[in-house]
């Protein structure tokens, strides 16, 4: 950059900061938002449907308003049948310095120069409302758009999502109920037996990290790499075939000791599979501290509830699976439609729903208002946009 350009840029910055003259500031803001409108217009003219891979529940843009309304009504019917009340979050919020700020959210600059954040997920605003109003028992549902960053210079991608939460209630039974809610919705569009429920517990994952020797500073990168296999069914050839690349990345990319990588592979081979089989192996292998034993007992109790609802046959314990959301500090789960069930259109299973316990988040928020015991909290998020993409009006009777 030449000296003349540097000087001109500095002059622009000084002019923007001048409270007496807002012309340059207004021009800069106008240019930014004009570019965004062009990008949005370009995206709008793209044909039919497009899939955008993002973190967590991926986002798919579709244009089927009537079918979308049908899916929304089906989800509402399931949520209300389980006693949930409608709740609405704000789409936009001002960015602050809160420690609960979501770094993955899409940020926009308003014409006044304020930094705004588009809703990335629906649970945090609800949890803040629960804490502020000191609610100890509540059931809510929310069906709304969340926003993900577009690829490259594309505009933010809206994704239709359905959330269900239970505040208070009996532990483990509420986890079982939110899984049942998810399967009730998914079962409207796919066979129950076609879907898989992958379950893990934060305390079991901590025990696995300790046993394998994964250090604190490496956990995030290791978990991110291992998430690549979690979309495949445990003990399948597709999942096993990925381990050669996973192992190479763990050794050469993350520079983990070979002994640690060997133990991680042992966990994958022995502690990921059908729930009944894996529970017995975990009891015999993990150290019998109170947190681990309690977690194993919770998984066992959950399985007994799911057995009553006759959905336990598709439950897998996935000991290397990490939670999608950081606030899931207890039991958590992910529901997939496996590769062989989605007509071979995708290379891996499709993530349809996530959920888990978030008592820890509620305790953090609760402390800001009153010093008292916060209630338990379990939540579910269903990727309705993705279900809409994978199905069609012809496959579901609208009569």
N, C-alpha and C positions, 0 to 999 in steps of 0.2 A: 504494500500500500504506500503510495507516494505521500510526501509531506503535505501537498495541497489537499489531497483527499482526507488525510488525518485532521487537518485544520478545519475543513468544512464540516466533518462529522462532529468535531468538538463544538463548533458553533451551533449546530443543530441541537446537541444535547443541552447547551446552555440556554438556548431559546425555549426549549421544551420546559425547562425548570423555571422560566420566568413567569411570575404570577400575573404580570401586566399584559402579556401577549399570549393568547392561547391558540393563535392561528396555526402555527406549526404543529402543535400538539394535536389539534383537531384533524389536520391533514394526515398525520401519521396514523391515528386511530382509524380514520376513514379508509386509508389504504389497506390496513390490516384486515378490516372487516369486509371490504370489497373483494379482497382475495379469497376470504373464506366463503363468501356468497358464490363466487365463481366455482370454487371447489365443490360446494354443495350442489350447484346446478349441474356440474359435470357428472357427479355421482347419481343424481336423479335421472339423468338420461341414459344411464347404463341399462342394459337389458335385464328384464324380469327379476331374477334373484341372484344374489352373490354371497359367498361365504367368506368371512373374515376371521382368521385364527387369532385368538387373543388369550390372555391368561384366564384361568378359571373356566366358567361356563362360556364357551365361545359364542360369538355373535353372528347371526345370520340375518341379512336384510331381505325382506320379502314384500310383495305387494298383493296380498289377498285379504282385503279388509273384511269381507263377509266370513271367510273361514277363520280369520283371527277372532272375530266376535264370538264365533261358535266355541273356539278353544277357551276363550276367556270365561264364557258362561259355564262351561264344564268345570273349569278349575274353581270358580266361585261356588258352585254347587257342592264340590267336595270340601272346600274350606269351611263353608257355613255348616255343613253337616257335622263337622267336628267342633262346632261351637265358636268359631272365630268371628270377630267383628272387623269390619273394614277400617283400614288405617291408611292415610295418605302422607307421603313424605314430600318435601319440597324438592323440585327438580334442580334448583340452583341454590348455592349457598356461598357466602363470602369466605374466602380462604383466610384462616387465622393461623396462629402459631401453636394450636392445640397439639398435644402429644398423640391425640386420637386421629389426627389428620391422615387421610388416605393418599399416599404418594402416587398411587396408580391412577388416580382420577384425572379426567380430562379438564384442563384449565382454560378459561377464556378471559380476555381482557375487555371490560365494558368501555363504553364511550366516555365514561367519567374517569377512567384509569384504574378502576377497582378490579382486583383479581377475583374471578368467580370460578366455582368448581361445579361441574356437572355431576349429577348423582351417579356414583360408581356402583354402589350397592345399597340395598334398602334397609339393612338391619341396624346400622349405627344410628341413623336418625330416630328409629323406633326405640332403641335402647336408651338414647338420651331422653326421650319423652317419658319412658317408664321411670327412670331415675328422678327426673324433675318433678313428676307427679306422685312419686312414692307408691307406685302400684305394686302390690305383692301377688296379685292373681289377675291374669289377663290372657286372652287369646286373640290374636289378630291375624288378618291376612291382608296382603297388599299385592295388587297386580299393576305393574307400572313399567316404564322404560328405564333402563339403566344405560349408561353410555361408556363405550370403549374407544380407545384411540384408534384412528384409522391407520391404514398402512401408508407410509411415506407422508405425502402432503394431503391425503384424503381427509374429508371432514369426519368428525366423530360419528361412530356407528351406534344407533339406538337398538337396544335388544329388549324384547318383551320378557319380563321375568315375574314369576309368582312366588311370594314368600308366605310362610306360615310359621307362627311362633307360639310357644306355650310358656307363659311366665307363671312360676309356681307349679304345684302338682308333684306327684311322686317321682323321684328320680328313676331312671331306667325305663319305667313305664311310659314316660313322656317321650323318650328317645324312640321307643318302639312305636308309639303313636305317630310321630312325624314321619317315620319310615313308611308306616301304613298309609298315611296321607299321600306321600309321594307315589307309592305303588298304585293307589286308587286312581290318581291322575294318569300316570303312565299306562295303567291297565285299560284306560279308555281308548288307547291308540295302538298298543302293542300287547302281545301275550305276556302275562306275568313271567312265565317260564323262560321267555326270551331275554329277560333283563337280569343283571347281576348287581347285588348289593355288596360293595367292598367296605369293610368295617375295620377300624383300628382305634386305639386309645392313646392319648398323649403320654400317659405314664408308661405304657408298654413301649412306645417309640423311644422314650428317654432311656429305658432299660436296654433297648437294642443298641442305641448309640453308645452307651457305656460299655456293653459287652463286646461290641465290634471295635471299640477304640477310636471312634470318630470324634475329633476335638470340637469344641464349641464353635470356634471360628470357621470350621469347615462344614458345619451342619447344613447351612442354607444351600450351599453349592451342591453338596452331595444329594440333598433332598430334591433339588431341582432336576438333577440328572436322573435320579431314580424314578421321578414322576413319569418319565417316558415309558416305563414298562407297566405302570399301573392302569393304563387304558386297555391292556390286554388281559385276558382271563388267566388267573394263576395256573401254573403247571401245564400250560399249552405250548405247542411247538413255536407259535408266533412269539410268545414271551421269552421262551428259552433262547430263541435265535438272536434276540437283542443283547444277550449278556456278553457276547464277545466284544461288541462295541462299547457297552457300558464299562466293562472291565478295563479296556484300553484307556478310556477317558478318565476313570478313577485313578489309574496308575500314572498315566502320562500327562493328563490335563490338570488333575487336582493334586497329583503327587502324593497320594495316600500310600502308606506302607503296604507291602504285599500281604502281610498278615491281616491287616484290617479289611482289605478287599476280599480275601479268602473268607473271612467271617461274614461279610455282607452277603457273599454268594451263598454261604451256608444258610443264612436266614432266609434268603429267597427260595432256596430249594426245600427247606423243612418247615418254615413258619408262614408260608403263604399258600392258602388252599381252603378246602371246605372247613367250616367253622368247628364242627365237632372234632375233626381230626387234628387241626392245628391247636385248639385249646389244650388238648392233652399234652401235646409236645411242648407248648410254652410253659405249662405248669412244671414240667420236669427239667426245663433248661434255664429259665430265668431265676435270678436270685429272689428268695422269698421275703423281700422287704414288704412293708405294709401297703405301700402305694401300688406296687406291682400286683400283689395278691388281690387288693381291692379292685384293680382294673380288670383282672381276669375274672373275678366274681361278677362284675358288672356285665362283661361280655357274655358270660354264661347265662345270667338272668335275662339279658336282652334276647338271646337265642330262644329261651323258653317262651317268651311273649310272642315272638315271631312265629314260633311253631304253632301256637294257638290259632294265629291268623293264616296258617298254612303257606307261609312265604319263606320258610327257613331253608328250603332246598337250594335256593339261589344266593345264599349268604356265604361270603368268603371273608376270612380274616387275612388282611394284607399288611403284614408287620412292618414293611418298609414304606408304606403309604403315609405321606405327611398331609396335614390339613390344608385345604385350599385357602382358608381364611385363618389369619394368625390368632383370632380371638377364640377359636375352637381349642380349648385347653383340656377337655375331657374326652368323652367318646365322640367320634366323628365318622361320617360315612360318605360314600360317593356311589351313585347309581349309574350304571352303564348299559347301553345297548351294544352287545358284542358285535364284532366284525361280521360274523356269519349271519347275523339277524338284520343287517341293514343293506342287503342286496349287493354286497361287495363294493359299495360306492366309496367307502373310506378304508384306509389302511389299518385303522385301529378302532377300538370301541368308541362309541359316542357318549360323552358325559351328559346325562340328562338332568341330574339333580345332585346337590350337595347339602350337607347339614351337619349339625352337631351341637354340643353343649357349650354355652358361652357365659357361664356363671362369673368367670374371672373378669370379663368386660363389664358386666353389670356391677360387680363390686367396685371397680375403678370409678364408674360413673356415680354410683350410690354415695360414695364417700364425699363427693363434692356437695352433697345436699344435707344429709343427716347421718349421724353416727349411729347406725343400727344395722341389723342383719338384712342383707339384700336377698331377694328370692332367687330360686333356681331359674334357669333360662335355657330353652332348647329351640333351635330354629331350623328351617328348611328353605332352600331356594330351588325352584324348578325352572329350567330353561324352556319356557313356553315357545319362544321364537324358534328354537331348534326343533321342537316337536312339530311345529307348524311346517317347517321345511322338510322334515323327514316323512311326513304324511301328506295326504291330499284329501280333498273333499270327496273323491270317489271311494276312498277306503273307509270313510266313516259315514254312517247314515245320519242325515241331518233331519230325519223325519221324527 
